[in-house]
Amino acid sequence: MMSNEKVHNNQIGLRIRTARKEKGINQTELANLLGKSLRTIQKYESGEIEVSIAMINELAKVLDTTSTFLIGYEHDEKNIHSLSDIMDFLFKL
């Protein structure tokens, strides 16, 4: 069974990969832009290692996206009408 943290890292990794592909650059190019190794970028995208908030911000700049997209916070996704909506939102964080 996967931990919530691992699932969260995987989701961030998928968003990094999506944003990178939308920008049309490969993992090596992204690594060079960030001053990181190719292996580190691969680990970010696969969810093997946690991405720091500082790195999320750098990735967002380099990939022309927002840090809120990368961490999966979509504030306009759902209206909140009840306590169960709030609980559902918190569960997804």
Salt bridges, closest charged atoms under 4 A:
GLU45 OE1 - ARG17 NE 3.20
GLU45 OE2 - ARG20 NE 2.54
GLU48 OE2 - ARG39 NH2 3.29
GLU58 OE2 - LYS61 NZ 3.38
ASP64 OD2 - LYS23 NZ 2.82
ASP88 OD2 - LYS78 NZ 3.00
ASP88 OD2 - LYS92 NZ 3.30
